[in-house]
């Protein structure tokens, strides 16, 4: 029979928080081989301990079953997430060998998942994109940061697919580097991108063809218009009867209208060809818009319309290209006046955060909602299907849209038919106003007097245009010598004695530029000249900027020519 100490020691051993396996060992070690020497109490205690041990085993067995079930569920979830995912998953070795792949990538490549395992991924990458993946993998291993790339892959039947790869580098329990890659099929997106690029190129080509056509058409018209314009200028300087003056006035208006059309076509050509560039500067709002008032108030008064400006009392300055803004505002205000029969026009500017909101309001006929977007298209006019000339060309707002784009803004329109319209756009505010450069003075009689008696050489192969230039310059007292080509002019000894040279660019034999360069080499006096051209193609417009001498585009008038002569004299 055991003593009390042995029994309590055995019970303490049974009650220690040990594992089931350890407790089984303890019980076995302390169970006597012969139970006959135990009392009934001792046997009862042993039975209780055994039952507790049984319950613990059953509970742990239940926990093991739950853990196994959770593990099975986790494996099933992993299978669903990995193998049945809508994107391709694969795991690569450091060398690029496929260790694991899901069903999606196998389906994309047109094969079974098992056939991908242990295959080098390079086998499925287009040969021209092998280096793309090489550097992608290199960056991934060197930086240990997620990397992305786009490349072409090939299916087993040779079909090309565009793939977007998103990769991460990890290590397994043994420390071996593995590359985990997500692959998305972007073939359709790439096809749309290619179609978009092709469509954009086609549109740009169409715009270029249109610009060339407009420039060529305007060039063919500018030659005779040039002569008509200058002949009329010369005619005005002679003694005309009242009836002749009236006829000459009508001729001037017709010339002005045709010149306006050609200039608008040229503006469109320049804008579409990207020749015109914005040169932002600080513009003081009050001074700029007061000039708008001076320009358009007389027009509104003749139509008995009100014309009001609304701008802040405190100084405000904006950043924009002055000439682009002037032209854009002119088009908007002119349109507002043209389509308003009663009421008036309001030009407003106000601050909106770091921007200035510029608006042109009118009480005109308004624009139906379905036409709001169309009004910015070329030649679109509301209620003018017959293309009545006095209602305009339908090009003003098309030019406005292009000018606004160059200014980094967009013109929006809100309108109510029968009530009026508002056109608005925003420009960045300047930190502070700066003094504006005053505009050049218009030509006055002093300029004409300064050049009276001066010798001018004109080289123009079109006899009618040459004669018109000669008559117009002679009408203000200049001595003009006309030559039909550069060689004829260079052969005359008096040519080098001229005070100014006017030459067409396109001449038979030597062109105008080479003619002027030849004179420049021989001349011993200050050299001043201007080139004339009717060529308004984008390429020529761009070239004209790089020439040594100023270029005037036909048709020109006498004030324009005299202004250029004066500016040349002032710069020498």
C-alpha positions in Angstrom: 0.0 0.0 0.0 1.3 3.5 -0.9 1.9 6.1 1.8 0.2 9.5 1.7 3.2 11.3 0.3 3.5 9.0 -2.7 -0.2 9.4 -3.4 -0.2 13.1 -3.3 2.9 13.3 -5.4 1.2 11.1 -8.0 -1.9 13.3 -8.0 0.2 16.4 -8.5 1.9 14.8 -11.4 -1.5 14.1 -13.0 -2.7 17.6 -12.5 0.3 19.4 -14.1 -0.6 21.2 -17.4 1.2 19.0 -19.8 0.3 17.7 -23.3 -2.0 14.7 -23.7 1.0 12.6 -24.8 3.0 13.7 -21.8 0.2 13.1 -19.4 -0.3 9.5 -20.9 3.4 8.9 -20.1 3.0 10.2 -16.6 -0.1 8.0 -15.9 1.7 4.9 -17.3 4.7 5.5 -15.1 2.7 5.9 -11.9 0.2 3.1 -12.4 1.2 0.2 -10.2 1.6 -3.1 -11.9 -0.5 -4.8 -9.2 -3.8 -3.0 -8.2 -4.5 -5.4 -5.4 -2.6 -3.3 -3.0 -4.7 -0.2 -3.7 -7.5 1.0 -1.6 -10.9 1.6 -3.1 -10.4 5.4 -2.7 -7.1 5.2 -4.6 -8.6 3.2 -7.4 -11.5 5.7 -7.6 -9.1 8.6 -7.9 -7.3 6.9 -10.7 -10.5 6.3 -12.5 -11.4 9.9 -12.2 -8.0 10.9 -13.6 -8.4 8.5 -16.5 -11.8 9.9 -17.3 -10.5 13.4 -17.3 -7.7 12.3 -19.5 -10.3 10.7 -21.9 -12.3 13.9 -22.0 -9.2 16.0 -22.8 -8.4 13.5 -25.6 -11.8 13.8 -27.1 -11.7 17.6 -26.9 -8.3 17.8 -28.6 -9.5 15.3 -31.2 -12.5 17.6 -31.9 -10.1 20.6 -32.2 -8.0 18.7 -34.6 -11.0 18.0 -36.7 -12.0 21.6 -36.7 -8.5 22.7 -37.6 -8.4 20.1 -40.4 -11.7 21.4 -41.7 -10.5 25.0 -41.6 -7.3 24.0 -43.4 -9.4 22.2 -46.1 -11.6 25.3 -46.5 -8.5 27.5 -46.7 -7.0 25.2 -49.4 -10.3 25.3 -51.3 -10.4 29.1 -51.0 -6.8 29.4 -52.2 -7.7 27.1 -55.1 -10.6 29.3 -56.1 -8.7 32.5 -55.7 -5.6 31.4 -57.4 -6.6 28.8 -60.0 -10.0 30.2 -60.9 -9.1 33.9 -60.8 -10.0 36.0 -63.9 -6.4 37.1 -64.3 -3.3 35.0 -64.9 -1.1 34.1 -61.9 2.2 32.3 -62.1 5.2 31.8 -59.8 8.7 31.8 -61.3 12.1 30.8 -60.1 14.9 33.4 -60.0 16.0 32.1 -63.4 12.5 32.6 -64.9 11.3 29.0 -64.8 7.5 28.5 -64.2 7.0 26.8 -60.8 3.3 27.3 -60.5 0.5 28.6 -62.8 -3.2 29.0 -62.6 -5.9 28.0 -65.1 -6.4 31.5 -66.5 -2.8 31.9 -67.7 -2.9 28.4 -69.2 -6.1 29.3 -71.0 -4.6 32.5 -72.3 -1.6 30.7 -73.7 -3.8 27.9 -75.1 -2.4 25.0 -73.2 -2.9 22.8 -70.1 -1.7 24.1 -66.7 0.5 21.1 -66.2 2.4 21.6 -69.4 3.5 25.1 -68.2 5.3 23.8 -65.1 9.1 23.8 -65.4 8.9 25.7 -68.7 11.0 28.9 -69.0 8.6 31.8 -69.4 10.9 33.3 -72.1 9.5 30.6 -74.4 6.1 32.4 -74.4 7.4 35.9 -74.8 7.6 37.6 -78.2 11.3 37.7 -79.3 11.2 41.5 -79.8 10.1 41.9 -76.2 12.5 39.4 -74.6 14.7 42.3 -73.4 11.6 44.0 -71.9 11.1 41.1 -69.6 14.8 40.7 -68.9 15.1 44.3 -67.6 11.8 43.9 -65.8 13.1 40.9 -63.9 16.5 42.6 -63.4 14.8 45.7 -61.7 12.6 43.4 -59.6 15.5 41.4 -58.2 17.8 44.5 -57.7 15.2 46.7 -56.0 12.9 44.2 -54.3 10.1 46.6 -55.1 7.0 45.8 -57.2 7.5 46.3 -60.9 5.2 46.6 -63.9 5.6 46.3 -67.6 3.7 45.6 -70.8 4.9 43.1 -73.4 3.8 40.7 -76.1 3.3 37.0 -75.5 2.6 34.2 -77.8 0.1 31.3 -77.4 1.1 27.8 -78.3 -0.5 28.3 -81.8 1.4 31.6 -82.4 -1.3 34.1 -81.6 0.0 37.3 -80.2 -1.3 38.8 -77.0 -0.5 42.0 -75.2 0.0 41.4 -71.4 0.4 43.8 -68.5 2.7 42.2 -65.8 2.6 43.2 -62.1 5.5 41.4 -60.3 6.7 40.9 -56.7 9.8 39.2 -55.5 9.5 37.0 -52.3 11.4 34.2 -50.5 10.1 30.8 -49.4 10.9 29.1 -46.0 14.3 28.0 -47.3 15.2 31.6 -48.4 14.9 30.8 -52.1 13.9 33.8 -54.3 10.6 33.4 -56.2 8.8 35.8 -58.5 5.1 36.1 -58.2 3.5 37.6 -61.3 0.0 38.8 -62.2 -0.8 38.8 -65.9 -3.7 40.8 -67.4 -4.7 40.5 -71.1 -4.7 44.0 -72.5 -4.9 43.0 -76.2 -8.2 44.7 -76.8 -7.0 47.9 -75.1 -3.9 48.0 -77.3 -6.1 47.5 -80.3 -8.2 50.4 -79.4 -5.1 52.5 -78.7 -3.7 51.6 -82.2 -7.0 52.5 -83.8 -7.1 55.8 -81.9 -3.5 56.7 -83.0 -4.4 55.8 -86.6 -7.6 57.9 -86.4 -5.6 60.8 -84.9 -3.0 60.6 -87.6 -5.8 60.5 -90.3 -7.4 63.5 -88.7 -4.1 65.4 -88.5 -3.5 64.5 -92.2 -6.9 65.8 -93.1 -6.4 69.0 -91.3 -3.0 69.5 -93.0 -4.5 68.8 -96.4 -7.3 71.3 -95.7 -4.8 73.9 -94.5 -2.7 73.4 -97.6 -5.8 73.8 -99.7 -6.9 76.9 -97.9 -3.4 78.4 -98.1 -3.1 77.5 -101.8 -6.5 78.9 -102.6 -5.9 82.1 -100.8 -2.5 82.4 -102.5 -4.1 82.3 -106.0 -6.6 85.0 -104.9 -4.0 87.3 -103.3 -2.1 88.1 -106.5 -5.0 89.8 -108.3 -6.4 91.2 -105.1 -3.0 92.7 -104.4 -3.1 94.6 -107.7 -6.8 95.7 -107.2 -6.0 97.0 -103.7 -3.0 99.1 -104.7 -4.6 100.4 -107.9 -7.5 101.6 -105.8 -5.2 103.2 -103.3 -3.5 105.0 -106.2 -6.9 105.9 -107.7 -8.0 107.6 -104.5 -5.0 109.9 -104.7 -6.1 111.3 -108.0 -8.8 113.9 -108.6 -12.1 111.9 -108.6 -15.6 113.1 -109.2 -18.2 112.4 -106.4 -19.6 109.5 -108.4 -16.1 108.1 -108.9 -15.4 108.5 -105.2 -18.5 106.6 -104.4 -17.6 103.8 -106.8 -14.1 103.7 -105.3 -15.6 103.5 -101.8 -17.7 100.5 -102.8 -14.6 98.9 -104.3 -12.7 99.4 -101.1 -15.5 97.7 -99.1 -15.5 94.7 -101.5 -11.7 94.5 -101.3 -11.9 94.7 -97.5 -14.5 91.9 -97.4 -12.5 89.6 -99.6 -9.3 90.4 -97.7 -11.2 89.6 -94.5 -12.2 86.2 -95.9 -8.6 85.4 -97.0 -7.2 86.5 -93.6 -9.7 84.3 -91.8 -8.8 81.3 -93.9 -5.1 82.1 -93.3 -5.8 82.3 -89.5 -7.4 78.9 -89.6 -4.5 77.5 -91.6 -2.0 78.9 -89.1 -3.9 77.6 -86.1 -4.4 74.1 -87.6 -0.8 73.9 -88.7 0.4 74.8 -85.2 2.3 77.9 -86.5 0.8 80.3 -84.0 2.3 80.0 -80.6 1.1 81.6 -77.4 3.5 84.2 -75.8 1.9 84.8 -72.3 2.5 88.2 -70.7 0.9 90.2 -67.9 -2.0 92.2 -69.1 -3.7 94.9 -67.0 -7.4 94.3 -67.2 -8.8 97.8 -67.1 -6.6 99.1 -69.9 -7.2 96.1 -72.1 -11.0 96.2 -71.8 -11.2 100.0 -72.2 -9.7 99.4 -75.6 -12.5 97.0 -76.3 -14.9 99.7 -75.3 -13.2 102.2 -77.7 -13.4 99.7 -80.5 -17.0 98.4 -80.1 -18.9 101.3 -78.6 -19.3 103.1 -81.9 -20.7 100.0 -83.5 -23.3 99.4 -80.7 -24.3 103.1 -80.9 -25.0 102.8 -84.6 -27.3 99.8 -83.8 -28.8 101.6 -80.8 -27.6 99.0 -78.4 -26.0 99.5 -75.0 -22.4 98.3 -74.5 -21.2 98.0 -70.9 -18.0 96.9 -69.2 -18.0 95.4 -65.7 -14.6 94.8 -64.0 -13.3 95.1 -60.4 -12.5 98.5 -59.0 -9.2 97.3 -57.6 -6.4 96.6 -60.1 -6.4 93.2 -61.7 -4.0 91.6 -64.1 -4.2 88.4 -66.1 -1.7 86.2 -67.9 -2.3 85.6 -71.6 -1.1 86.2 -75.1 -2.2 89.7 -75.9 -2.9 89.3 -79.6 -4.7 86.0 -79.1 -6.9 87.4 -76.4 -7.6 90.5 -78.4 -8.7 88.5 -81.4 -10.7 86.0 -79.2 -12.5 88.8 -77.4 -13.1 90.7 -80.7 -14.8 87.6 -82.2 -17.0 87.1 -79.2 -18.1 90.7 -78.9 -18.6 91.1 -82.6 -20.8 88.0 -82.6 -22.8 89.3 -79.7 -23.4 92.6 -81.4 -24.3 90.9 -84.7 -27.0 88.7 -83.3 -28.5 91.3 -80.9 -31.2 93.6 -82.3 -32.3 95.2 -79.0 -31.0 95.5 -75.5 -27.2 95.3 -75.4 -23.9 93.6 -74.7 -22.1 93.3 -71.4 -18.5 92.3 -71.0 -17.7 91.3 -67.5 -14.6 90.0 -65.7 -14.4 88.8 -62.1 -12.1 86.9 -59.8 -12.8 83.2 -59.2 -10.0 81.9 -56.9 -6.7 82.1 -58.8 -8.5 82.6 -62.1 -10.3 85.5 -63.8 -13.7 84.6 -65.3 -14.3 86.6 -68.5 -17.9 86.7 -69.8 -19.6 88.2 -72.9 -23.4 88.6 -72.3 -25.9 89.6 -74.9 -29.7 89.9 -75.2 -29.8 88.5 -78.7 -31.7 85.7 -80.5 -30.1 83.0 -78.3 -29.0 79.5 -79.4 -31.1 76.3 -79.2 -29.7 73.7 -76.9 -29.2 71.2 -79.7 -26.8 73.7 -81.5 -24.6 74.7 -78.5 -21.8 72.3 -79.4 -22.1 72.8 -83.2 -21.6 76.6 -83.1 -17.8 76.0 -82.6 -17.6 74.0 -85.8 -16.4 75.5 -89.1 -19.0 77.2 -91.3 -21.9 76.4 -88.9 -24.5 79.1 -88.8 -27.9 79.0 -87.2 -30.8 79.8 -89.6 -28.5 80.6 -92.5 -28.7 77.5 -94.8 -28.5 79.7 -97.9 -25.1 81.0 -96.7 -26.0 84.7 -97.0 -22.7 86.5 -97.0 -23.8 89.5 -94.9 -24.5 87.1 -92.0 -20.8 86.2 -91.9 -18.7 83.2 -92.7 -19.4 80.9 -89.8 -15.7 80.7 -88.9 -15.5 83.2 -86.0 -16.3 80.7 -83.2 -14.2 78.0 -84.9 -11.2 80.3 -84.6 -12.3 81.3 -81.0 -12.1 77.6 -80.0 -8.6 77.2 -81.4 -7.4 80.4 -79.9 -8.8 79.5 -76.5 -7.0 76.2 -76.7 -3.7 78.0 -77.3 -4.5 80.2 -74.3 -4.9 77.0 -72.2 -8.6 77.5 -71.7 -12.0 76.5 -73.2 -14.9 78.7 -74.1 -18.3 77.6 -72.8 -21.7 78.8 -73.8 -25.1 79.1 -72.0 -28.1 80.4 -73.9 -31.9 80.8 -73.9 -33.5 81.2 -77.3 -35.2 84.6 -77.5 -33.4 85.8 -74.3 -29.7 85.9 -75.1 -26.4 84.1 -74.6 -23.3 84.2 -72.5 -19.9 83.0 -73.6 -17.3 82.6 -70.9 -13.7 81.3 -70.2 -11.1 81.6 -67.5 -7.5 82.8 -67.5 -4.9 82.8 -64.7 -4.5 85.9 -62.6 -1.2 87.6 -62.4 0.3 88.4 -59.0 0.4 92.1 -59.8 -0.4 94.4 -62.7 2.5 95.6 -64.8 2.7 98.6 -67.2 1.5 97.7 -70.7 3.6 98.7 -73.7 1.7 101.4 -75.5 0.5 100.5 -79.0 2.4 101.8 -82.0 1.1 105.0 -83.5 -0.8 104.8 -86.7 0.8 106.0 -89.8 0.7 109.8 -90.2 1.8 112.3 -92.8 5.2 112.7 -91.2 6.2 109.2 -92.3 5.1 110.0 -95.9 7.0 113.3 -95.8 10.2 111.5 -94.5 10.2 109.2 -97.5 9.2 111.7 -100.2 11.8 111.5 -103.0 13.4 108.3 -101.7 14.4 105.7 -104.2 12.6 102.3 -104.0 13.4 99.2 -106.0 10.5 96.9 -106.6 11.1 93.3 -108.0 7.9 91.6 -109.0 7.3 89.3 -111.9 3.5 89.9 -112.0 3.3 93.0 -114.1 -0.1 94.1 -112.8 1.0 93.8 -109.1 4.3 95.5 -109.9 2.5 98.4 -111.6 0.1 98.7 -108.6 2.9 98.9 -106.1 4.7 101.5 -108.3 1.6 103.7 -108.6 0.8 103.5 -104.9 4.3 104.4 -103.7 4.6 107.2 -106.3 1.3 108.6 -105.1 3.1 109.5 -101.8 6.1 111.0 -103.6 8.6 108.1 -103.8 10.8 107.4 -106.8 10.1 103.8 -107.9 12.1 101.5 -110.2 10.4 98.3 -111.2 12.1 95.0 -112.4 10.5 91.8 -113.4 13.3 89.5 -112.1 16.3 89.6 -109.8 18.9 89.3 -112.6 17.4 92.4 -114.4 17.6 94.4 -111.2 21.2 93.3 -110.4 22.3 94.3 -113.8 21.2 97.9 -113.3 23.9 100.0 -111.6 21.2 102.3 -110.1 19.8 99.4 -108.1 22.5 99.6 -105.4 21.7 103.3 -104.8 18.1 102.5 -103.6 17.0 103.4 -100.1 14.6 100.5 -99.8 13.9 97.2 -101.6 10.5 95.5 -102.1 10.8 92.0 -103.6 8.4 89.2 -104.3 9.8 85.9 -102.8 8.9 83.7 -105.8 10.7 85.0 -108.8 12.0 83.3 -112.0 15.7 82.6 -111.6 17.0 84.0 -108.3 14.3 84.1 -105.6 13.7 87.2 -103.5 15.7 86.1 -100.6 18.9 85.4 -102.7 18.3 88.7 -104.5 18.4 90.6 -101.2 21.4 88.7 -100.0 23.2 89.6 -103.2 22.4 93.3 -102.7 23.4 93.1 -99.1 26.9 91.9 -100.0 27.4 94.7 -102.5 25.7 97.6 -100.7 27.8 100.1 -98.8 24.8 102.0 -97.2 22.2 100.9 -94.6 20.2 98.1 -96.1 16.4 97.9 -95.7 14.0 95.6 -97.4 10.8 93.6 -97.3 9.7 90.4 -98.9 6.2 89.9 -100.3 4.4 86.6 -100.8 1.0 85.1 -101.4 2.1 81.7 -100.2 0.4 80.9 -96.9 1.2 77.2 -96.6 2.2 76.2 -93.0 5.7 75.3 -94.1 6.3 78.7 -95.7 4.8 80.6 -92.8 7.2 78.8 -90.5 10.1 79.5 -92.8 9.2 83.2 -93.0 9.9 83.6 -89.3 13.6 82.6 -89.8 14.3 85.0 -92.7 16.5 88.1 -92.2 13.9 90.4 -93.6 10.2 91.0 -92.7 7.6 89.2 -94.8 4.3 90.7 -95.8 1.5 88.4 -97.0 -0.5 89.5 -100.0 -2.7 91.3 -100.4 -1.1 94.3 -98.7 -2.2 97.9 -98.7 -0.1 101.1 -98.8 -0.4 101.9 -95.0 0.9 98.4 -94.2 3.8 98.8 -96.6 4.7 102.2 -95.3 4.6 101.0 -91.7 7.1 98.2 -92.6 9.3 100.7 -94.3 9.2 103.0 -91.3 10.0 100.1 -88.8 12.9 99.0 -90.9 14.3 102.6 -91.0 13.9 102.8 -87.2 15.9 99.6 -86.6 18.9 100.6 -88.7 
